[in-house]
């Protein structure tokens, strides 16, 4: 039985990426590992996101993506705009039944935030 998952993004600069996710996206830092730090755990609500330094990963930075369901996509979008997140697009209703928008981190990894249409 599957019980949960954590997305792991490869990043070039762990410290800079940690600051971006903390300050611009609103994640809390759950843990930091290594000297210098090469692996970080972040969380927001029930969402976990880990960052690994490119030097420690089998894949290049900037090729990750994840979709996150949220309670209020428009309010989150407004908050992330104020925080300075790199917004890819404004929230819009999609044919696939979600209202969503996307952001990118400093390496190009993407997070799409959405809510099922009719739930907002």
KEFIPA-664135 format. One record per residue (C-alpha): residue number from 1; residue in one letter; x, y, z. Coordinates in nm, 3 decimals, always signed. Last residue first. Layout:
BEGIN
+-----+-----+---------+---------+---------+
!   n ! res !       u !       v !       w !
+-----+-----+---------+---------+---------+
! NUM !   A !       X !       Y !       Z !
...
+-----+-----+---------+---------+---------+
END
This chain:
BEGIN
+-----+-----+---------+---------+---------+
!   n ! res !       u !       v !       w !
+-----+-----+---------+---------+---------+
! 120 !   X !  -1.321 !  +2.733 !  -0.520 !
! 119 !   X !  -1.443 !  +2.374 !  -0.550 !
! 118 !   X !  -1.632 !  +2.403 !  -0.881 !
! 117 !   X !  -1.322 !  +2.345 !  -1.090 !
! 116 !   X !  -1.074 !  +2.125 !  -0.905 !
! 115 !   X !  -0.797 !  +2.329 !  -0.748 !
! 114 !   X !  -0.447 !  +2.390 !  -0.873 !
! 113 !   X !  -0.085 !  +2.475 !  -0.809 !
! 112 !   X !  +0.179 !  +2.376 !  -1.065 !
! 111 !   X !  +0.537 !  +2.360 !  -0.941 !
! 110 !   X !  +0.824 !  +2.378 !  -1.188 !
! 109 !   X !  +1.199 !  +2.316 !  -1.173 !
! 108 !   X !  +1.369 !  +2.586 !  -1.382 !
! 107 !   X !  +1.688 !  +2.628 !  -1.180 !
! 106 !   X !  +1.581 !  +2.946 !  -0.996 !
! 105 !   X !  +1.240 !  +2.797 !  -0.923 !
! 104 !   X !  +0.945 !  +2.797 !  -1.158 !
! 103 !   X !  +0.580 !  +2.879 !  -1.094 !
! 102 !   X !  +0.258 !  +2.746 !  -1.239 !
! 101 !   X !  -0.111 !  +2.825 !  -1.246 !
! 100 !   X !  -0.431 !  +2.628 !  -1.197 !
!  99 !   X !  -0.808 !  +2.603 !  -1.221 !
!  98 !   X !  -0.865 !  +2.236 !  -1.279 !
!  97 !   X !  -1.105 !  +2.024 !  -1.483 !
!  96 !   X !  -0.889 !  +1.906 !  -1.774 !
!  95 !   X !  -1.020 !  +2.183 !  -1.999 !
!  94 !   X !  -0.838 !  +2.434 !  -1.778 !
!  93 !   X !  -0.969 !  +2.734 !  -1.585 !
!  92 !   X !  -0.701 !  +2.996 !  -1.540 !
!  91 !   X !  -0.461 !  +3.114 !  -1.272 !
!  90 !   X !  -0.193 !  +3.348 !  -1.407 !
!  89 !   X !  +0.111 !  +3.201 !  -1.582 !
!  88 !   X !  +0.477 !  +3.116 !  -1.524 !
!  87 !   X !  +0.516 !  +3.306 !  -1.196 !
!  86 !   X !  +0.874 !  +3.338 !  -1.067 !
!  85 !   X !  +0.805 !  +3.395 !  -0.698 !
!  84 !   X !  +0.844 !  +3.752 !  -0.573 !
!  83 !   X !  +0.662 !  +3.727 !  -0.241 !
!  82 !   X !  +0.382 !  +3.954 !  -0.362 !
!  81 !   X !  +0.326 !  +3.736 !  -0.671 !
!  80 !   X !  +0.331 !  +3.428 !  -0.446 !
!  79 !   X !  +0.057 !  +3.575 !  -0.225 !
!  78 !   X !  -0.164 !  +3.667 !  -0.522 !
!  77 !   X !  -0.124 !  +3.317 !  -0.669 !
!  76 !   X !  -0.207 !  +3.160 !  -0.333 !
!  75 !   X !  -0.524 !  +3.369 !  -0.307 !
!  74 !   X !  -0.625 !  +3.267 !  -0.659 !
!  73 !   X !  -0.557 !  +2.897 !  -0.603 !
!  72 !   X !  -0.761 !  +2.872 !  -0.284 !
!  71 !   X !  -0.763 !  +2.529 !  -0.115 !
!  70 !   X !  -0.455 !  +2.386 !  -0.285 !
!  69 !   X !  -0.365 !  +2.079 !  -0.491 !
!  68 !   X !  +0.003 !  +2.053 !  -0.577 !
!  67 !   X !  +0.140 !  +1.943 !  -0.914 !
!  66 !   X !  +0.509 !  +1.855 !  -0.943 !
!  65 !   X !  +0.790 !  +1.922 !  -1.188 !
!  64 !   X !  +1.161 !  +1.848 !  -1.207 !
!  63 !   X !  +1.412 !  +1.906 !  -1.488 !
!  62 !   X !  +1.590 !  +2.212 !  -1.349 !
!  61 !   X !  +1.905 !  +2.057 !  -1.212 !
!  60 !   X !  +2.074 !  +1.761 !  -1.381 !
!  59 !   X !  +2.012 !  +1.401 !  -1.277 !
!  58 !   X !  +2.213 !  +1.147 !  -1.074 !
!  57 !   X !  +2.230 !  +1.382 !  -0.774 !
!  56 !   X !  +2.505 !  +1.472 !  -0.527 !
!  55 !   X !  +2.683 !  +1.741 !  -0.732 !
!  54 !   X !  +2.342 !  +1.874 !  -0.837 !
!  53 !   X !  +2.263 !  +1.952 !  -0.473 !
!  52 !   X !  +1.940 !  +1.793 !  -0.351 !
!  51 !   X !  +1.617 !  +1.971 !  -0.262 !
!  50 !   X !  +1.325 !  +1.803 !  -0.088 !
!  49 !   X !  +0.960 !  +1.900 !  -0.105 !
!  48 !   X !  +0.690 !  +1.787 !  +0.136 !
!  47 !   X !  +0.326 !  +1.895 !  +0.106 !
!  46 !   X !  +0.082 !  +1.835 !  +0.393 !
!  45 !   X !  +0.085 !  +2.199 !  +0.505 !
!  44 !   X !  +0.402 !  +2.348 !  +0.363 !
!  43 !   X !  +0.721 !  +2.151 !  +0.398 !
!  42 !   X !  +1.089 !  +2.168 !  +0.308 !
!  41 !   X !  +1.367 !  +1.910 !  +0.346 !
!  40 !   X !  +1.717 !  +2.006 !  +0.240 !
!  39 !   X !  +2.012 !  +1.813 !  +0.099 !
!  38 !   X !  +2.366 !  +1.932 !  +0.019 !
!  37 !   X !  +2.436 !  +2.165 !  +0.310 !
!  36 !   X !  +2.809 !  +2.228 !  +0.340 !
!  35 !   X !  +2.842 !  +2.031 !  +0.554 !
!  34 !   X !  +2.550 !  +1.794 !  +0.511 !
!  33 !   X !  +2.178 !  +1.785 !  +0.586 !
!  32 !   X !  +1.918 !  +2.056 !  +0.641 !
!  31 !   X !  +1.579 !  +1.991 !  +0.799 !
!  30 !   X !  +1.210 !  +2.091 !  +0.804 !
!  29 !   X !  +1.251 !  +2.436 !  +0.645 !
!  28 !   X !  +0.910 !  +2.598 !  +0.605 !
!  27 !   X !  +0.778 !  +2.670 !  +0.256 !
!  26 !   X !  +0.640 !  +3.013 !  +0.168 !
!  25 !   X !  +0.710 !  +3.034 !  -0.206 !
!  24 !   X !  +0.927 !  +3.347 !  -0.223 !
!  23 !   X !  +1.101 !  +3.343 !  +0.115 !
!  22 !   X !  +1.130 !  +2.975 !  +0.204 !
!  21 !   X !  +1.139 !  +2.830 !  -0.148 !
!  20 !   X !  +1.380 !  +3.099 !  -0.270 !
!  19 !   X !  +1.602 !  +3.081 !  +0.041 !
!  18 !   X !  +1.629 !  +2.702 !  +0.009 !
!  17 !   X !  +1.714 !  +2.744 !  -0.360 !
!  16 !   X !  +1.995 !  +2.988 !  -0.281 !
!  15 !   X !  +2.136 !  +2.757 !  -0.012 !
!  14 !   X !  +2.104 !  +2.446 !  -0.230 !
!  13 !   X !  +2.282 !  +2.597 !  -0.531 !
!  12 !   X !  +2.254 !  +2.394 !  -0.852 !
!  11 !   X !  +1.923 !  +2.227 !  -0.774 !
!  10 !   X !  +1.786 !  +1.876 !  -0.817 !
!   9 !   X !  +1.424 !  +1.861 !  -0.706 !
!   8 !   X !  +1.293 !  +1.579 !  -0.487 !
!   7 !   X !  +0.917 !  +1.531 !  -0.456 !
!   6 !   X !  +0.804 !  +1.346 !  -0.146 !
!   5 !   X !  +0.545 !  +1.073 !  -0.141 !
!   4 !   X !  +0.273 !  +0.921 !  +0.069 !
!   3 !   X !  +0.103 !  +0.603 !  +0.184 !
!   2 !   X !  +0.133 !  +0.344 !  -0.091 !
!   1 !   X !  +0.000 !  +0.000 !  +0.000 !
+-----+-----+---------+---------+---------+
END
